[in-house]
Amino acid sequence: MKETGAALAVATDGDADRFGVVDGDGAFIQPNYIIALLFDYLVETRGWKNGVAKSVATTNLVNALAEFHKVPLYETPVGFKYIGELINQDKIAIGGEESAGLTIRGHVPEKDGVLAGLLVAEMVATRGQSLGEQLKALFAKVGSFYPVRENFHLTAEQKAAFTEKLKADPKQLGGRKVVSVVRIDGMKLVLDDGSWVCYRLSGTEPVVRAYTEARNQSEMQALRAAAEKFVLG
């Protein structure tokens, strides 16, 4: 990117349903942020305020923007079919998952990486700002959010023990109070400062996926450590 002087790079996977985006400085912009930026952009430019959908494992930056724009929020299990149904019902302007899938109102009820790339290119051209600059503006508007996804590989014994652990509602995580436990999909622990961890066991391999989000980078490191200890400790 730096060698060519390009402002943006977009790519899709082999069947073009997922997207990847790199900013002009060479930084990869994770799908969580792309979904939030495009949601904000569509409200701003199209005036679409019928709703927004995200999976339970996707950034709460979307939640904050929904509140800011006074737009209905739909939080779904992981799996794009749930978002597709909301598109069919015209309940949402945009829906997305942190695993790099999104679609918009009036389009197919399935994730489309080509559409995502075109929308990002339009947004950068229209706003005249890099994605990094736009993200800073978004944080200034509704606060900062730092999401991370990690996979922990388990032995058969660890998987059995963790499966048991998932049945109970924890009261604290890493010394922080758990204020709510969401079981839309897996187990999502929401802490007293608004940070959260969502655990989902793979149905096909001995892996637990941990989705973690904190409001600043230093807290993120501590929360990641606590999330891992809860699984493996």
Residue frames relative to the residue before (quaternion, step in Angstrom):
aa qw qx qy qz dx dy dz
M 1.0000 0.0000 0.0000 0.0000 0.00 0.00 0.00
K 0.6856 0.4812 -0.2943 0.4602 3.58 0.89 -0.92
E 0.6493 0.5306 -0.3174 0.4428 3.56 1.04 -0.77
T 0.7379 0.4176 -0.2347 0.4755 3.60 0.94 -0.84
G 0.3829 -0.7359 0.4774 0.2898 3.57 1.17 -0.50
A 0.3588 0.7468 -0.4861 0.2779 3.58 1.25 0.33
A 0.4530 -0.6944 0.4965 0.2569 3.55 -1.13 0.66
L 0.8109 0.0581 0.0423 0.5808 3.57 1.17 -0.59
A 0.0440 -0.7572 0.6485 0.0642 3.55 -1.21 0.57
V 0.0442 -0.7868 0.6155 0.0098 3.56 -0.97 0.89
A 0.0228 -0.7899 0.6128 -0.0116 3.56 -1.14 0.67
T 0.2118 -0.7405 0.6140 0.1726 3.53 -1.32 0.25
D 0.5338 -0.5646 0.4934 0.3909 3.54 -1.31 0.09
G 0.8024 -0.3684 0.1940 0.4276 3.57 -1.32 0.07
D 0.7720 0.2989 -0.1828 0.5303 3.58 0.96 -0.79
A 0.4977 -0.7392 0.3664 0.2677 3.56 1.32 0.49
D 0.4994 0.6483 -0.4605 0.3439 3.61 1.05 0.53
R 0.7296 0.3252 -0.2250 0.5580 3.61 1.24 -0.27
F 0.2827 -0.7841 0.5408 0.1136 3.56 -1.19 0.63
G 0.0920 -0.7456 0.6526 0.0993 3.51 -1.38 0.34
V 0.0988 -0.8146 0.5715 0.0011 3.57 -0.92 0.91
V 0.0834 -0.7770 0.6235 0.0240 3.56 -0.99 0.96
D 0.4079 -0.7287 0.5043 0.2197 3.57 -0.88 1.03
G 0.7262 -0.4701 0.2972 0.4041 3.58 -1.29 0.26
D 0.6899 0.4592 -0.2836 0.4823 3.59 1.16 -0.54
G 0.6201 -0.5707 0.3335 0.4225 3.59 1.29 0.14
A 0.5215 0.6476 -0.4121 0.3725 3.59 1.26 -0.04
F 0.3842 -0.6871 0.5670 0.2423 3.56 -0.98 0.88
I 0.2108 -0.7672 0.5961 0.1076 3.58 -0.88 0.97
Q 0.3691 -0.7776 0.4594 0.2193 3.57 -0.34 1.22
P 0.6551 -0.5624 0.3426 0.3703 3.58 -1.11 0.72
N 0.5454 0.6073 -0.4018 0.4151 3.62 1.05 -0.64
Y 0.7206 0.4464 -0.2456 0.4703 3.57 0.84 -1.01
I 0.6189 0.5434 -0.3508 0.4456 3.60 1.02 -0.72
I 0.6397 0.5253 -0.3245 0.4578 3.60 0.95 -0.86
A 0.6757 0.4928 -0.2919 0.4641 3.58 0.91 -0.94
L 0.6590 0.5110 -0.3104 0.4564 3.59 0.92 -0.88
L 0.6853 0.4763 -0.2935 0.4662 3.59 0.89 -0.88
F 0.5868 0.5547 -0.3646 0.4638 3.59 1.08 -0.66
D 0.6734 0.4879 -0.2869 0.4756 3.58 0.85 -1.01
Y 0.6651 0.5191 -0.2961 0.4478 3.58 0.97 -0.88
L 0.6722 0.4983 -0.3053 0.4545 3.60 0.92 -0.86
V 0.6184 0.5158 -0.3449 0.4822 3.59 1.05 -0.69
E 0.6816 0.5115 -0.2792 0.4425 3.55 0.96 -0.95
T 0.8025 0.3370 -0.1562 0.4669 3.60 0.80 -0.99
R 0.7485 0.3626 -0.2126 0.5130 3.59 1.06 -0.69
G 0.3586 -0.7398 0.4894 0.2907 3.56 1.18 -0.54
W 0.3952 0.7217 -0.4787 0.3063 3.59 1.22 0.41
K 0.0768 0.8112 -0.5724 0.0913 3.57 -0.56 1.14
N 0.3534 0.7633 -0.4815 0.2462 3.58 1.14 0.57
G 0.7619 -0.3396 0.1938 0.5164 3.62 1.15 -0.26
V 0.1753 -0.7421 0.6344 0.1269 3.52 -1.39 0.19
A 0.1365 -0.7950 0.5874 0.0659 3.58 -1.06 0.75
K 0.0351 0.7722 -0.6330 0.0436 3.55 -1.15 0.72
S 0.5153 -0.6086 0.4889 0.3536 3.54 -1.16 0.48
V 0.6600 -0.5298 0.3661 0.3869 3.55 -1.24 0.48
A 0.6915 0.4769 -0.2681 0.4718 3.60 1.19 -0.53
T 0.5692 0.6015 -0.3688 0.4221 3.60 1.29 0.02
T 0.7140 -0.5239 0.2786 0.3716 3.56 -1.13 0.77
N 0.4351 -0.6856 0.5260 0.2528 3.55 -1.13 0.73
L 0.3754 0.6807 -0.5071 0.3721 3.57 1.26 0.29
V 0.6080 0.5396 -0.3405 0.4725 3.58 1.13 -0.65
N 0.6274 0.5342 -0.3290 0.4613 3.59 1.01 -0.82
A 0.6710 0.5050 -0.2956 0.4554 3.56 0.91 -0.97
L 0.6624 0.4951 -0.3041 0.4730 3.58 1.02 -0.77
A 0.6089 0.5450 -0.3506 0.4575 3.58 1.05 -0.72
E 0.6564 0.4920 -0.3039 0.4845 3.57 1.01 -0.82
F 0.6457 0.5335 -0.3144 0.4467 3.59 0.97 -0.88
H 0.7596 0.3712 -0.1948 0.4972 3.58 0.90 -0.95
K 0.3676 -0.7431 0.4735 0.2975 3.58 1.34 -0.08
V 0.3847 0.7014 -0.4723 0.3702 3.51 0.91 1.13
P 0.5140 -0.6385 0.4624 0.3380 3.65 -0.94 0.78
L 0.2104 -0.7733 0.5905 0.0958 3.55 -1.04 0.89
Y 0.1011 -0.7690 0.6293 0.0483 3.56 -0.99 0.92
E 0.1103 -0.7879 0.6049 0.0345 3.58 -0.66 1.14
T 0.1224 -0.8455 0.5197 -0.0058 3.56 -0.49 1.25
P 0.5925 -0.4857 0.4647 0.4440 3.58 -1.30 0.06
V 0.5967 -0.5300 0.4420 0.4096 3.57 -1.28 0.25
G 0.5659 0.5389 -0.4434 0.4391 3.57 -0.89 0.97
F 0.3953 -0.7828 0.4242 0.2258 3.57 -0.42 1.20
K 0.5053 0.6606 -0.4309 0.3501 3.60 1.18 -0.33
Y 0.6228 0.5443 -0.3449 0.4437 3.59 1.09 -0.64
I 0.6579 0.4790 -0.2938 0.5014 3.57 1.04 -0.79
G 0.6215 0.5607 -0.3319 0.4350 3.59 1.03 -0.81
E 0.6423 0.5230 -0.3261 0.4556 3.57 1.01 -0.76
L 0.6464 0.5064 -0.3160 0.4753 3.60 1.06 -0.72
I 0.5957 0.5323 -0.3513 0.4883 3.60 1.16 -0.59
N 0.6450 0.5316 -0.3174 0.4479 3.58 0.92 -0.90
Q 0.7197 0.4316 -0.2315 0.4922 3.56 1.07 -0.79
D 0.3710 -0.7519 0.4554 0.2994 3.61 1.36 -0.03
K 0.3494 0.7473 -0.4884 0.2844 3.55 1.01 0.87
I 0.7891 0.2617 -0.1273 0.5409 3.59 1.21 -0.39
A 0.4548 -0.6544 0.5366 0.2774 3.54 -1.28 0.57
I 0.7858 -0.0276 0.0639 0.6145 3.56 1.10 -0.78
G 0.0319 -0.7754 0.6300 0.0293 3.53 -1.19 0.62
G 0.0687 0.8293 -0.5500 0.0712 3.56 -0.96 0.78
E 0.2421 -0.7346 0.6163 0.1481 3.51 -1.38 0.36
E 0.6015 -0.6061 0.3924 0.3419 3.55 -1.10 0.75
S 0.6197 0.5495 -0.3346 0.4495 3.59 1.25 -0.34
A 0.6218 -0.6180 0.3031 0.3736 3.57 1.21 0.69
G 0.5334 0.5698 -0.4566 0.4270 3.54 0.82 1.03
L 0.1835 0.7755 -0.5965 0.0952 3.59 -0.99 0.77
T 0.0109 -0.7492 0.6597 0.0581 3.50 -1.38 0.28
I 0.3044 -0.7607 0.5479 0.1691 3.56 -1.27 0.23
R 0.7388 -0.4199 0.3219 0.4174 3.51 -1.38 0.25
G 0.8218 0.2412 -0.1899 0.4800 3.56 -1.00 0.87
H 0.6409 0.4899 -0.3235 0.4945 3.58 1.29 0.00
V 0.7351 -0.3939 0.2888 0.4702 3.59 -1.28 -0.10
P 0.4552 -0.6953 0.4826 0.2765 3.62 -1.05 0.69
E 0.5906 0.5085 -0.3694 0.5061 3.55 0.97 0.97
K 0.5970 -0.5858 0.3975 0.3773 3.57 -1.13 0.51
D 0.0834 -0.8045 0.5874 -0.0300 3.55 -1.02 0.93
G 0.2785 -0.8066 0.5033 0.1359 3.57 -0.28 1.29
V 0.6088 0.5459 -0.3547 0.4534 3.60 1.09 -0.63
L 0.6397 0.5156 -0.3132 0.4763 3.56 0.95 -0.90
A 0.6442 0.5303 -0.3265 0.4441 3.60 0.89 -0.92
G 0.6741 0.5008 -0.2970 0.4544 3.58 0.89 -0.92
L 0.6547 0.5099 -0.3088 0.4647 3.58 0.98 -0.83
L 0.6527 0.5107 -0.3152 0.4624 3.58 0.99 -0.81
V 0.6357 0.5157 -0.3298 0.4702 3.59 1.01 -0.79
A 0.6458 0.5133 -0.3218 0.4647 3.60 0.95 -0.85
E 0.6409 0.5161 -0.3190 0.4702 3.59 0.99 -0.83
M 0.6645 0.5227 -0.3021 0.4404 3.57 0.92 -0.95
V 0.6645 0.4912 -0.3039 0.4742 3.59 0.92 -0.88
A 0.6706 0.4975 -0.3006 0.4609 3.59 0.94 -0.86
T 0.6860 0.4952 -0.2858 0.4501 3.59 0.90 -0.93
R 0.7420 0.4090 -0.2311 0.4782 3.57 0.86 -0.94
G 0.3138 -0.7844 0.4872 0.2211 3.59 1.17 -0.44
Q 0.6216 0.4950 -0.3469 0.4982 3.56 1.18 0.59
S 0.5385 -0.5881 0.4837 0.3608 3.55 -1.21 0.52
L 0.6363 -0.5214 0.3922 0.4116 3.57 -1.23 0.32
G 0.6165 0.5467 -0.3436 0.4505 3.59 1.05 -0.70
E 0.6568 0.4942 -0.3047 0.4811 3.57 0.98 -0.82
Q 0.6534 0.5093 -0.3138 0.4638 3.58 0.98 -0.81
L 0.6470 0.5178 -0.3241 0.4564 3.58 1.02 -0.76
K 0.6193 0.5297 -0.3402 0.4692 3.59 1.03 -0.75
A 0.6490 0.5115 -0.3110 0.4695 3.59 1.00 -0.81
L 0.6347 0.5277 -0.3220 0.4637 3.55 1.06 -0.78
F 0.6432 0.5134 -0.3095 0.4764 3.59 0.99 -0.85
A 0.6447 0.5206 -0.3220 0.4579 3.57 1.01 -0.79
K 0.6693 0.5192 -0.2857 0.4480 3.56 1.14 -0.69
V 0.8484 0.1112 -0.0105 0.5175 3.61 0.82 -0.97
G 0.6449 -0.5032 0.3363 0.4668 3.62 1.24 0.01
S 0.5081 -0.6710 0.4636 0.2769 3.55 -1.25 0.49
F 0.0740 -0.7737 0.6292 0.0085 3.54 -1.20 0.71
Y 0.0733 -0.8086 0.5838 -0.0051 3.57 -0.86 1.03
P 0.0370 -0.8340 0.5500 -0.0232 3.60 -0.10 1.31
V 0.0438 -0.7704 0.6360 0.0063 3.55 -1.20 0.73
R 0.1489 -0.7639 0.6202 0.0981 3.56 -1.13 0.72
E 0.0115 0.7977 -0.6017 0.0390 3.57 -0.93 0.95
N 0.2630 -0.7352 0.6022 0.1664 3.55 -1.24 0.59
F 0.1280 -0.7748 0.6155 0.0662 3.55 -0.93 0.94
H 0.2768 -0.7660 0.5628 0.1412 3.56 -0.73 1.12
L 0.1847 -0.8211 0.5390 0.0347 3.55 -0.75 1.13
T 0.4391 -0.6049 0.5770 0.3292 3.50 -1.28 0.42
A 0.6798 -0.4669 0.3489 0.4451 3.58 -1.24 0.22
E 0.6526 0.5132 -0.3121 0.4619 3.59 1.02 -0.82
Q 0.6594 0.5057 -0.3065 0.4643 3.59 0.97 -0.86
K 0.6428 0.5189 -0.3274 0.4587 3.59 1.00 -0.79
A 0.6487 0.5120 -0.3204 0.4631 3.58 0.96 -0.83
A 0.6685 0.5000 -0.2981 0.4629 3.57 0.96 -0.89
F 0.6806 0.4829 -0.2962 0.4645 3.58 0.95 -0.85
T 0.5920 0.5629 -0.3603 0.4504 3.59 1.08 -0.67
E 0.6428 0.5040 -0.3078 0.4879 3.57 1.04 -0.79
K 0.6475 0.5421 -0.3132 0.4345 3.55 0.96 -0.93
L 0.6375 0.5580 -0.3235 0.4214 3.59 1.06 -0.73
K 0.5914 0.6110 -0.3636 0.3805 3.59 1.17 -0.44
A 0.7157 0.4103 -0.2388 0.5122 3.59 1.16 -0.56
D 0.4170 -0.6792 0.5418 0.2668 3.58 -1.25 0.48
P 0.3334 -0.7625 0.5158 0.2035 3.63 -0.43 1.16
K 0.3943 -0.7170 0.5296 0.2235 3.56 -1.15 0.68
Q 0.8008 0.0373 -0.0186 0.5975 3.57 1.22 -0.47
L 0.1128 -0.7630 0.6323 0.0728 3.54 -1.30 0.43
G 0.8441 -0.0204 -0.0254 0.5351 3.56 -0.64 1.11
G 0.7029 -0.4682 0.2610 0.4675 3.56 1.08 0.70
R 0.6258 0.5053 -0.3464 0.4828 3.59 1.29 0.05
K 0.5154 -0.6597 0.4600 0.2958 3.54 -1.09 0.79
V 0.3143 -0.7106 0.5984 0.1953 3.56 -1.03 0.87
V 0.2042 -0.8202 0.5262 0.0928 3.60 -0.50 1.16
S 0.8014 -0.0238 -0.0187 0.5974 3.60 1.19 -0.34
V 0.2209 -0.7415 0.6213 0.1244 3.52 -1.25 0.63
V 0.1379 -0.8017 0.5809 0.0274 3.57 -0.59 1.21
R 0.0780 -0.8211 0.5653 0.0058 3.56 -0.76 1.05
I 0.1504 0.7868 -0.5714 0.1785 3.57 0.95 0.89
D 0.7566 -0.1196 0.1138 0.6327 3.55 1.08 -0.86
G 0.7984 0.0543 -0.0804 0.5943 3.58 -0.46 1.15
M 0.5201 -0.5984 0.4767 0.3797 3.59 -1.06 -0.76
K 0.0850 -0.7928 0.6035 0.0039 3.55 -0.65 1.18
L 0.1638 -0.7905 0.5876 0.0540 3.56 -0.71 1.16
V 0.1365 -0.7898 0.5960 0.0483 3.56 -0.60 1.16
L 0.2625 -0.8025 0.5238 0.1126 3.57 -0.65 1.15
D 0.7095 -0.5176 0.2952 0.3761 3.53 -1.30 0.40
D 0.6964 0.4380 -0.2890 0.4896 3.61 1.18 -0.29
G 0.6238 -0.5628 0.3276 0.4322 3.59 1.30 0.17
S 0.5249 0.5945 -0.4308 0.4306 3.58 1.24 -0.08
W 0.0836 -0.8202 0.5658 0.0144 3.59 -1.18 0.40
V 0.1552 -0.7329 0.6512 0.1214 3.50 -1.41 0.34
C 0.0922 -0.7786 0.6191 0.0446 3.57 -0.97 0.89
Y 0.1470 -0.7912 0.5915 0.0504 3.56 -0.83 1.07
R 0.0289 0.7783 -0.6264 0.0332 3.55 -1.00 0.93
L 0.3107 -0.7474 0.5608 0.1741 3.57 -0.77 1.05
S 0.4519 -0.6593 0.5268 0.2891 3.56 -1.01 0.80
G 0.3836 -0.7295 0.5185 0.2278 3.56 -1.05 0.75
T 0.7396 0.4244 -0.2157 0.4757 3.58 1.25 -0.27
E 0.7963 0.1312 -0.0746 0.5858 3.62 1.20 -0.33
P 0.5735 -0.6142 0.4115 0.3529 3.61 -1.19 0.46
V 0.3875 0.6981 -0.4842 0.3579 3.56 0.55 1.25
V 0.1297 -0.7399 0.6495 0.1176 3.54 -1.15 0.69
R 0.2659 -0.7538 0.5834 0.1440 3.54 -0.90 0.97
A 0.1098 -0.7951 0.5957 0.0300 3.56 -0.80 1.05
Y 0.1121 -0.7716 0.6256 0.0257 3.55 -0.71 1.15
T 0.0301 -0.8268 0.5587 -0.0582 3.56 -0.57 1.18
E 0.0456 0.7985 -0.5996 0.0274 3.59 -1.01 0.76
A 0.0281 -0.7738 0.6327 -0.0115 3.55 -0.97 0.99
R 0.5783 -0.6327 0.4085 0.3136 3.55 -1.28 0.35
N 0.7744 0.0906 -0.1341 0.6116 3.60 1.28 -0.03
Q 0.6761 -0.5573 0.3113 0.3680 3.55 -1.22 0.49
S 0.6406 0.5219 -0.3430 0.4467 3.60 1.00 -0.70
E 0.6530 0.4914 -0.3104 0.4855 3.58 1.00 -0.78
M 0.5808 0.5897 -0.3703 0.4216 3.57 1.13 -0.63
Q 0.6593 0.5152 -0.3185 0.4455 3.58 0.90 -0.90
A 0.6624 0.4967 -0.3010 0.4732 3.59 0.96 -0.84
L 0.6701 0.4975 -0.2993 0.4624 3.57 0.98 -0.83
R 0.6122 0.5403 -0.3455 0.4626 3.59 1.04 -0.71
A 0.6558 0.5071 -0.3112 0.4647 3.57 0.97 -0.85
A 0.6611 0.4977 -0.3038 0.4721 3.58 1.00 -0.85
A 0.6309 0.5374 -0.3275 0.4538 3.56 1.04 -0.78
E 0.6679 0.4877 -0.2971 0.4773 3.58 0.97 -0.85
K 0.6430 0.5262 -0.3244 0.4522 3.60 0.95 -0.82
F 0.6227 0.5456 -0.3385 0.4472 3.60 1.05 -0.76
V 0.6844 0.4695 -0.2784 0.4834 3.58 1.09 -0.71
L 0.8338 0.2735 -0.0905 0.4710 3.55 0.67 -1.15
G 0.5944 0.6240 -0.3549 0.3624 3.58 1.21 -0.44
